Structures are given as C-alpha cells and as structure tokens.
Amino acid sequence: MSEPLRILCLNYEYPPVGGGGGRIAHRINAELVRRGHSVRVQTAGLRHLPAHEVVDGVEIFRAESFRKKEDTCTVPEMALYLLTSFLPTLRHIRTWKPQVIHAHFAVPTGALAYQASLFTGVPYVLTAHLGDVPGGVPEQTAGLFRLALPFTRPIWKRAAAITAVSSFVADLAEQTYRRRPQVILNGIALGPRPEISIHTPPRLLMVGRLSVQKNPLLAIRALAQVRDLPWEFHVIGDGPLRAEMEGEARTLGIASRVRFLGWLDTASVGTAMSNADVLMLTSHSEGLPMAAIEALDRGLAIISSRIEGVGDIVDDGINGVLCEFTAESFSVALRGILTDTARLRSWREASSRLASRFDLGRSVDDYESALRQTAIR
C-alpha cells in the first residue's frame, strides 16, 4: 500500500467563501483525507470566519485578507490574499513539511505556489479553472491578462504538473502557455438515481453568482416571454445584478413567480435541486459549471447558452438544449419543454444517466495520481 501524503492546498477561495471552484477543492480534499492523506488548506479569511478549523478532516487556515464579501473578490483583495498568506504558507512548509502543494486557480493562487516553491523547493500541482486562462472570461479578464501574462508564464512553466477542469480550459491553456494540462473533470459524490416526476407547475432553477459573466437578466427576459405558461423560477445565489433582476421581474410582470433565495448551504442547494425540473444556465462563459454537474445528479434538464464550457455536460436535444444569447432563443426552448411533459421527462432521465461521467471517485483517483507522482520522495 502506498504511503499517505501531506498535501498543502492553496486556494484564495474556500467554502463558505467563493463559488464552485472552492467547493470542488473541498470535495477533493475531503476525499483525499478519507483515503488516508493529510491535507491542510491556506486560504483567505473573513472576520466572521474562524482562523482555523477542521471540516471533514481537512485543516483550514485563514489569513485576514480584508476581503469584504464571500461571493466576490476584487483584484486588490486577491493581491492581499497573496501578501497575507505568504508567511503562513512558508510556516506550513517549515513546520508541517508537506510533500506537495496543490494550487487551485493559476490566478492569483498560482503566484503564491510559485513563490513558495522558489523559496522551499516543494513542487506544486496547478489546477486551472476558466478564469485562469486568456479567453476564458474575456468580459472580465481580457485587460488583466494583457498586463499579467509576463508574470503568469513562469507560474505555468515551474508547475510540476498541470490539470484543467474541462477540455475547453485545457485547450485555452495550451494555446497560451504551450503546455497541455491533464483534463480532470469536476466530480461529485453521486447519489442514487432519482425517481423522475414532473412538478406542477414545472420548477426552473438558477444557481450561482448573479454577475455579468452569469448573464442572469437573460433568464428573466426569456421567462417573461412564456408568462402565459405555468412555471416557477427559483434563484439561488447573490451578486451585483440581483437588484436589477428583481426590478426587471417587477417591470415585466413576473415577480410573483420568481423567488430569490440568496446563498444557501450545500444541503439546501441539493434539496432545491431535488425539487426542481430544469436548470437554466445563461452564462457568457463557463469552464465546467458545478451547478450543472449537480443538476445532472438530480436528473434536471438543462437549458444553457451555447458556450464551449458546457460541452461535457449538455447533449443538445438529449438532456437539454443549447440556446443563442437572446431571450427569444431561450423562450423557444422553454416553451418547447413547458408544453411537452414527455420531452421534459426524457431529458431529465437522460441527465440522470449522464451523471456517471462526473463520479468524484474517478476524479480524485486522477488528482491523487498527479499529486503522488509530483510529491517529494
């Protein structure tokens, strides 16, 4: 039997801070602990969170980063995470002696892993998410990468191994950094196959940050075009566009059928998905959205914008439909399933079958192998 590893995970966002990337990291870490490894996490703190705690066997250390919100992080706040976590990271390496560093997000976390490796020689595995690569989220990061590329290239070059959460992210990374990451799809602990029954009225769900990237106003405008049909729309998450969404729903006369639930804990999100029929994904860009993977596990049909990052999740016309970035395109898709219960049931059943692609055990097997091959002997 192979010896257990001591793994130092660096991530500027970690639950309850951040979005899907942090949840992915915690699931991987908790499973690695279950397999006998020891995992410490160095992440950004908020004043209402403990500086140190143990969750699912994972030791979490939080350094004050002066971050103001759980769901959004500005560039200065990213820089403060690097500054306030640098010395704690070196202390972990000096006193705990990890054999390998696992850095989630090349930007900004990769910079911390790079510096720590330069100072100590401990190798790092870099896991790239969508925002880490030029072209991933162009509406948010195009200008930043024009300035940052000279500084990010050494991070990718020094990494002992690189993984990416989807084939789309890997393609973009290879174009810029001339290194092909290993694709490890985000995984979840799959539940039993759900019994499919369509709610009356059908329940539609959106999960995630209500930001420009997620394009949530498109969902409100599309739903207004099918106001003549029965449906409910539940929104889990928060962000800068929430108030505008609420105002748009009132203006378009559908506010009574839209519920804004804010951020919910993991169990509550799972319950909401189990009580829904359709996930709406209106994003401008995605790497591999965790909400959509969780929706597959609950057997939800998926109505998504036509973007590269959902290619591993949505089989167009089989378990959902891909739409153009217009309210008209989404409303046509909505009308098609809201008026055809048999089609909705078929799509939901197909999603349940497709969920097996994203088994957590398979994902962690790949991460464990990459970490073990990289670790100091």
CORTA-V595747 format. One record per backbone hydrogen bond with DSSP energy under -1.0 kcal/mol. CO is the residue of the C=O (numbers start at 0). NH is the residue of the N-H. If there is no record, write none. Layout:
co->CO nh->NH
co->CO nh->NH
This chain:
co->4 nh->37
co->5 nh->98
co->5 nh->99
co->6 nh->39
co->7 nh->101
co->8 nh->41
co->9 nh->103
co->13 nh->16
co->18 nh->22
co->19 nh->23
co->20 nh->24
co->21 nh->25
co->22 nh->26
co->23 nh->27
co->24 nh->28
co->25 nh->29
co->26 nh->30
co->27 nh->31
co->28 nh->32
co->29 nh->33
co->30 nh->34
co->31 nh->36
co->32 nh->35
co->37 nh->6
co->38 nh->58
co->39 nh->8
co->40 nh->60
co->41 nh->10
co->42 nh->62
co->44 nh->64
co->45 nh->48
co->50 nh->61
co->52 nh->59
co->54 nh->57
co->57 nh->54
co->58 nh->40
co->59 nh->52
co->60 nh->42
co->62 nh->44
co->69 nh->17
co->73 nh->77
co->74 nh->78
co->75 nh->79
co->76 nh->80
co->77 nh->81
co->78 nh->82
co->79 nh->83
co->80 nh->84
co->84 nh->88
co->85 nh->89
co->86 nh->90
co->87 nh->91
co->88 nh->92
co->89 nh->93
co->90 nh->94
co->91 nh->95
co->91 nh->96
co->98 nh->375
co->99 nh->7
co->100 nh->124
co->101 nh->9
co->102 nh->126
co->104 nh->109
co->107 nh->110
co->108 nh->112
co->109 nh->113
co->110 nh->114
co->111 nh->115
co->112 nh->116
co->113 nh->117
co->114 nh->118
co->115 nh->119
co->116 nh->120
co->122 nh->100
co->123 nh->159
co->123 nh->160
co->124 nh->102
co->125 nh->162
co->126 nh->104
co->127 nh->164
co->128 nh->131
co->129 nh->132
co->132 nh->135
co->136 nh->139
co->136 nh->140
co->137 nh->141
co->140 nh->144
co->141 nh->145
co->142 nh->146
co->143 nh->147
co->144 nh->148
co->147 nh->150
co->147 nh->151
co->148 nh->152
co->151 nh->155
co->152 nh->156
co->153 nh->157
co->154 nh->158
co->160 nh->125
co->161 nh->181
co->162 nh->127
co->163 nh->183
co->165 nh->169
co->166 nh->170
co->167 nh->171
co->168 nh->172
co->169 nh->173
co->170 nh->174
co->171 nh->175
co->172 nh->176
co->173 nh->177
co->181 nh->163
co->187 nh->189
co->187 nh->359
co->201 nh->231
co->202 nh->276
co->202 nh->277
co->203 nh->233
co->204 nh->279
co->205 nh->235
co->208 nh->210
co->209 nh->240
co->210 nh->214
co->212 nh->283
co->214 nh->217
co->215 nh->219
co->216 nh->220
co->217 nh->221
co->218 nh->222
co->219 nh->223
co->222 nh->225
co->223 nh->226
co->225 nh->228
co->231 nh->203
co->232 nh->258
co->233 nh->205
co->234 nh->260
co->235 nh->207
co->237 nh->209
co->238 nh->241
co->240 nh->244
co->241 nh->245
co->242 nh->246
co->243 nh->247
co->244 nh->248
co->245 nh->249
co->246 nh->250
co->247 nh->251
co->248 nh->253
co->249 nh->252
co->253 nh->256
co->254 nh->257
co->256 nh->232
co->258 nh->234
co->261 nh->236
co->264 nh->268
co->265 nh->269
co->266 nh->270
co->267 nh->271
co->268 nh->272
co->269 nh->273
co->270 nh->274
co->272 nh->275
co->276 nh->300
co->277 nh->204
co->278 nh->302
co->280 nh->304
co->288 nh->292
co->289 nh->293
co->290 nh->294
co->291 nh->295
co->292 nh->296
co->293 nh->297
co->294 nh->299
co->295 nh->298
co->300 nh->278
co->301 nh->320
co->302 nh->280
co->303 nh->322
co->304 nh->306
co->306 nh->309
co->307 nh->310
co->309 nh->312
co->309 nh->313
co->314 nh->317
co->314 nh->318
co->318 nh->301
co->319 nh->316
co->320 nh->303
co->322 nh->305
co->323 nh->325
co->325 nh->329
co->326 nh->330
co->327 nh->331
co->328 nh->332
co->329 nh->333
co->330 nh->334
co->331 nh->335
co->332 nh->336
co->333 nh->337
co->334 nh->338
co->339 nh->343
co->340 nh->344
co->341 nh->345
co->342 nh->346
co->343 nh->347
co->344 nh->348
co->345 nh->349
co->346 nh->350
co->347 nh->351
co->348 nh->352
co->349 nh->353
co->350 nh->354
co->352 nh->355
co->353 nh->356
co->354 nh->357
co->355 nh->358
co->357 nh->187
co->358 nh->362
co->359 nh->363
co->360 nh->364
co->361 nh->365
co->362 nh->366
co->363 nh->367
co->364 nh->368
co->365 nh->369
co->366 nh->370
co->367 nh->371
co->368 nh->372
co->369 nh->373
co->370 nh->374
